[in-house]
Amino acid sequence: MEPVSGAGAELTAATGRLLGELRRLGSVAVAFSGGVDSTLVLAAALRALPADRVLAVIAVSPSLSARELEDARRTAAELGAELAETGVDELSDPGYRANSGNRCYFCKRTVLSRIGALATERGLASVVTGTHADDHLAAHRPGLAAARQLDAVEPLARAGFGKPLIRALAADWGLRVADKPAAPCLASRVSVGVTVTAERLRTVERAEETVRTVLGGRGLAVRDLRVRLLADGFRVELDDAAEHRVRASEPLLAQLFGRLRDCGLSGAGALAVYPA
């Protein structure tokens, strides 16, 4: 067999590092969302460790959409992983509700504390997350501080994985989510300074499902979608292809915004390409 070279060699080396990081931990509770990052960590853990030393844990709260929860269940089942669903109440934290710019710190602290407690109950050595090397390049990631304080382990970052390598390995392993768009929590749609409430999170979820329904009825597939609650209105963000089709049709745009107002959105509405 000829030696692997170029991009293939980089992926092979990074994969070895990732599996090695997980083997060293011995047993793990994976903070699981169903996105490509945490799915790759879960898939790698199942390759590196006995199945009974790996537990996927998803935090169920008002900030997790029903669509994402169902998809996460499907992904865990495809991998043959044990999935624990644990309820968390981020909204009980005043810092989270205030949404002053560091909401993710309070969210991660709540979620990872609960996963850590569950890991201890199950006799698992470490909590691992899907944080990767590119995440550490961002200028503002308050959730990372909470993860450090709680000693969560970042096997992807330790192994040198950025997003392109993550997607490449996920594709190489045949993971269905290899090309899945990012799907952050519903609270990420509430603009900084606007208080996060359960009703606002439900409104965002209804609104995004409405957008999918309206556009799907016109034969428009949506890859990227965010409905953001602003201080004085709302903004619908779509991938470039979908946004172009909607903007080109005044009747469709009027129908869409009318249906969104029926969902409880108010104030000025805007349409933009994601990310705006």
Secondary structure, DSSP 8 states (H G I E B T S, - for coil): -----HHHHHHHHHHHHHHHHHHHH-SEEEE--SSHHHHHHHHHHHHHS-GGGEEEEEEESTTS-HHHHHHHHHHHHHHT--EEEEE--GGGSHHHHHTSS-HHHHHHHHHHHHHHHHHHHHT--EEE----GGGGGSS--HHHHHHHHTT-B-HHHHTT--HHHHHHHHHHTT-TTTT------GGGGB-TTS---HHHHHHHHHHHHHHHHHHHHTT---SSEEEEEETTEEEEEE-HHHHHHHHT-HHHHHHHHHHHHHTT--SEEEEEES--
